[in-house]
C-alpha cells in the first residue's frame, strides 16, 4: 500500500477515534449504533481497515459529527473546503459532488470502480436511501439477495439499510453518480 494511502487511512481513523474519545463514547456504543463489530471500528481507528462511504456515514451519525469532516484531507484549508476532493479505497475512487453539504441529509458522489473489481470484504449498509446512475461501464449491485445488472444510462433507487455491494463486471472502469439520503 502506498505511503500516501496509508497516511490517508490513518488520518481518517484518528479523526474517528478523537471524536469518539472527546465525546466519551465507547466502542460498544458506536458498534450498537452502527451495527458494526467493535473490532471492525477499532481497526478503522487504528488505520488497519479502509472504511467504506457507508461506514463513514454510519459512524459519523453515531458520533453526531459531519461525515465531510471524516472525508476531508487533514491539510485542507478553508479556501479548498468548497472544492471537491477524491478519496480512494482498494478498488474505488470517490469524489464528493456536494462538499458544502455539511449537516445535510443529501450527499452526492462520483464513484469510479476499477474494471472487474469490487470493494473487497465490504457490504454497505446505512440508514436512508441511495440512488445510483451509471455514467459508463457495467456494474452489478447486490441488494440483500437480489442481483441487479446495470449498464451506461441505467439507474437504481433502493433502501440503503439493506446490505448492498457494488461490483464492476466490465472490462473497463465504471463511472457512477451515487446520491445518498440519510435521515
Buried (B, 14 or more C-beta within 10 A) or exposed (E): EEEEBEEBBBBBBBBBBEBBEEEEBEBEBBBEBBEBEBEBBBBBBEBEBBBBBBBBBBBBBBBEBBBBBBBBBEEEEEEEEEEEBEBBBBBBBBBBBBBEBEEEEEBBBBBBBBBBBBBEEBBBBBBBBBBBBBEBBBBBBBBEEEEBEBEBEBEBEBEBEBBBBBBBBBEEBBBBBBBBBBE
